[in-house]
Amino acid sequence: MMEAVKSTSNAAKKPLMTPKAIIHQRFGDKAIYKVEEVQDLTQNGCPGLAVLQKGPCLYRCTLLLPEIVVVSDSFKRKKDAEQSAAEKAIEKLGIRQKEYKPTILEAWDDLTSRLVFLFANEFLSSLHPLSGHFRAALRREGHFNGCVPVSVIALYDAKIGNICIHINPAAESNPLLVMSLVLKAAAKQNDMVLPFEEQLSLKRRNPYPPEIIQPSTDHGSSLCYGSTIEVIRIPASPYKDVEALKLNIAETGYYLDVIGHELGVNEASNVLISRTIGKASSELRIYSPAPKRQLWEHLSEHDVKQHIHLEESLNERASYFSGQFVYGDAILASVGYTWKSTDLFHEAVALRTYYRILVNRIPNGAYKISREAILAANLPLAFTTRNNWRGSLPRDILCTICRFHHISEPVFSVQLISSDSSQDLPESHKKLEVMEADRDEKSEAVLAASCGSGNLVGSTEASSCEVKIYSKKQELILRCSPQEAYRKQNDAIQSAALKVLSWLDIFLEKPDTSVEKLNAVAKKLDIHLSLHYLSKEFASCQSIHKCGITIAQSLKLLNYNCSGNVVKDEPAFVAVAGQSSGITPSNGSLASVCYSVSLVTDGGRMKEHLESCEEFEFEVGNEAVLPDLEVAVAQMTVGQSSNVQTELVPCELILAAAGDSAATLSLLSSRSCKLEYNITLMRVTEPLEERMEQALFSPPLSKQRVEFAVRHIKEFSASSLVDFGCGSGSLLDSLLLYPTSLEKIVGVDISRRSLARAAKSLHTKLNSLLGAKDTSSVIKSAVLYDGSITKYDSRLHGFDIATCLEVIEHMEEKDACLFGDVVLSSFCPKFLIVSTPNYEYNVILQGSTPQSQEEDPNEKNQAQSCKFRNHDHKFEWTRSQFNHWASDLAARHNYSVAFSGVGGSADTEPGFASQIAIFRRSDDDYDRVAKMEFGHQYVVLWEWNIEDLLPKKE
């Protein structure tokens, strides 16, 4: 958790001035920087194709100097581009950047010289942040007048800190050591500076001239008398609540005196100040009492445990936020002097700020913060495509998490894999549509499937990415070596980062998870780790989240469920208001919703608004929102609204979202408190594959496939049908719109969430049809099973017709072959209809992608460069490959096979857009087909029977 101690050699190489500072020193305002945004264009991974992909936003800087003009390389940050341009200019001009490599004696001389400069007349009127403290010190009363705390000098002057590192490298991670060195240097220059060791302050020996003091102290403050600042008090005891306070900083001439008084110390010199928390440009810091001077040399990262029981105990929460040891109660405040300003800057810090900082240090919380949807968003299960991702990218979140915990940033190593070696890569498990498990558990196959749905496309070159994370002492603590490969390097990097984030989320947010469970999940995610080093580096984080928030503890005492995020085993039925538009979200589509969430007591007698969003977009089926919300949205059509009440999520999330913390805390104390969401489905953007098909076919291919199945149901006079890989039940639902001979319909899928949608729709339509038609001509029974289509269940043996439409391409090829063998050898339907995309037709589809104002302007290029129709397709067969697979399968199991399709024509190149094989069981082979009893491999998720609804005959 504490700051890393860099080697002496690295510290010695650190220059005193940046390249920009050197250019400014020489050219001043004559140096003009012009930054422009550029596109990161990379090849799509398919040799021979000139189509380029648009990557992340990059910046390039042009530096105009009187003598030369230089252009930087491209960078993700503007300031990096500017520094690069300045560095190139320095090289071209032959300016030698002198490195600061003093001896220890020279460093001591530099330190005393620096102190003399800080107390010189000219520095008092400068616009350096430290000069504001000097001016404020001159307004202090009594013998404190002019006394500047050593802690302020050590923190706000970067050159002081750099010099101290050359005297003692440990000074970089120990602010107390810097303060000690400053006092010793001041003692050597007592003709100019007076050290007040008992006050931990420095004071100029000779008073400033009146003509210097008056203009400086006359600088107004942004705060008038009687003004207050809002701060947060963080008690040292983990069993006490953090609380909001208001401090009147205008009572004295120096705001640190007011903070010191609140902390129980006599004056400002006994207040320690942390580095900034969060953005470097902010003034959000931790203020705490300084320990006794004689303990300074011992309060290092080493042997810290023996110092916990000092006069003040270690403040774990404040230490966690600041990255350095904090003892006793602490104040979290945003106040101070900033560059190029004489006014005192301040911002209110509410309880909401504190909890947002806490939440932001967990991967899932960091993603929620990036989306500004703390009570709606969830870290998605998979990085499917960049276009579908919302919020901060996984790589950026992982880098941020590492910085927050003061460990080395992750190292990403991308490897290119040729087509020959890529064929030997392990399978990527299941498609996104068929992934499901308890989100809170995130274990076993789900995480492997979620982050391992690699889109290896069989191209001549693919990429894989390995991620390594090192401790502050450069010990390898985690290595993620995914076996999946991706067409785009960025996809490989983001997917690997998401795997690490998924595991870290369990490790940090659920510190009580067993070692066995952590290792099992890590193995599924291709992660190798050192739990010893991990626990050491993240000890404070685990301790904070294990201890929890005291309001959460009080709720637990009330036996209240505060865990949240539980995926229900049964389909959730939500009351939906509004007319159905017929446009429903499906897995892979982008749903845009408007929502608001409030904290309500039982019966809605009391309500407190927490969070709202006018337009929130997420990828359906990727668990990018809380489970209850996704279930509700899946049951709505565009334009409809719903009201959903859920159990509480963790209390720190609620308080991080709450605007009025006092009212929220009051309601949380109620025994009957829930979250209430009001959701409106505004828009659904279909997956790229469906948009491509709709642009060229009328009716869409999906409807043509349904009509194809209906024709053959009628032709075969089938009375029973099983749909393998039924997903959300689109085929079964559509079949109810046509008069057929079917009496029993069954769906099988591995996604419970998709089956929940199917259950909702089928239940409503079947009951409606029952009242509208003669019961002799409607479906008699319907069942939805949760199970893998590569496993046999004897209850589905010998059906009249089986369908598997646009499913096998989402499986690995060997699993598609396994499915074919299991169906024809064990399930033995009379007829089997299998459809899959015709790869040869893609050139036509991808050339017809429609453009609209709502779409990404680069989406057309993306479609044209896509090898497959869908990012989740593991393969797409040509007509020859499909015919070969189907013919061999039929021959092995004594079936005949015929070929057809929809979209296009068999007589016109390149054939059908969706190719179909119809397998027919040999009539004279029927006697050989015996029902095999292997037990029931599937779980009944929903069942409907007409006999249960008809009046009972007496």
Buried (B, 14 or more C-beta within 10 A) or exposed (E): BBBBBBEEEEBBEEEBBBBBEBBBEBBEEEBEBEBEEEBBEEBBBBEEEEEBBBBEEBBBBBBBBEEEEBBBEBBEEBBBBBBBBBBBBBEEBEBEEEEBEBEEEBBBBBBBEBBBEBBBEEBBBBEBBBBBBBBBBBBBEEEBBBBBBBBBBBBBBEBBBBBBBBBBBBBBBBBBBBBBBBBBBBEBBEEBBBBBBEBBBBBBEEEBEEEBBEEBBEBEBEBEEEBBBBBBBBBBEBEEBBEBBEBBBBEBBBBBBBBBBBBEBEBBBBBBBBEBBBEEEBBBBBBBBBBEBEBBEBBBBEEBEEBEEBEBBBBBBBBBBBBBBBBBBBBBBBBBBBEEEBEBBBBEBBBBBBBBBBBBBBBBBBBBBBBEBBBBBBBBBBBBBBBBBBBBBBBBBBBBBBEBBBBBEBEBEBEBBEEEEBEEBEBBBBBBBBBBBBBBBBBEBBBBBBBBBBBBBBBEBBBBBBBBBBBBEEBBBBBBBBBBBBBBBBBBBBBBBBBBBBBBBBBBBBBEBEEEBBBBBBEBBBBEBBBEBBBBBBBBBBBBBEBBBBBBBBBBEEEBEBEBBBBEEEBBBBEBEBEEEEBBBBBBBBBBBBBBBBBBBEEEEBEBBBBBBEEBBBBBBBBBBBBBBBBBBBBBBBBBBBEBEBBBBBBBBBBBBBEBBEBBBEBBEBEEBBBBBBBBBBBBBBBBBBBBBBBBBEEBBBBBBBEBBBEBBBEBEBBBBBBBBBBBBBBBBBBBEBEBBBBBBBBBBBBBBBBBBBBBBBBEBBEEBBEEEEEEEBBBBBBBBBBBBBBBBBBBBBBBBBBBBBBBBBBBBEBBBBBBEBBBBBBBBBBBBBBBBBBBBBEBBBEBBEEEEEBEEEBBBBBBBBBBBBBBBBBBBBBEBBBEBBBEBBEEBBBEBEBBBBBBEEEEEBBBBBBBBBBBBEEEEEEEBEEEEEEEBBEEBBEBBBEEEEEEEE
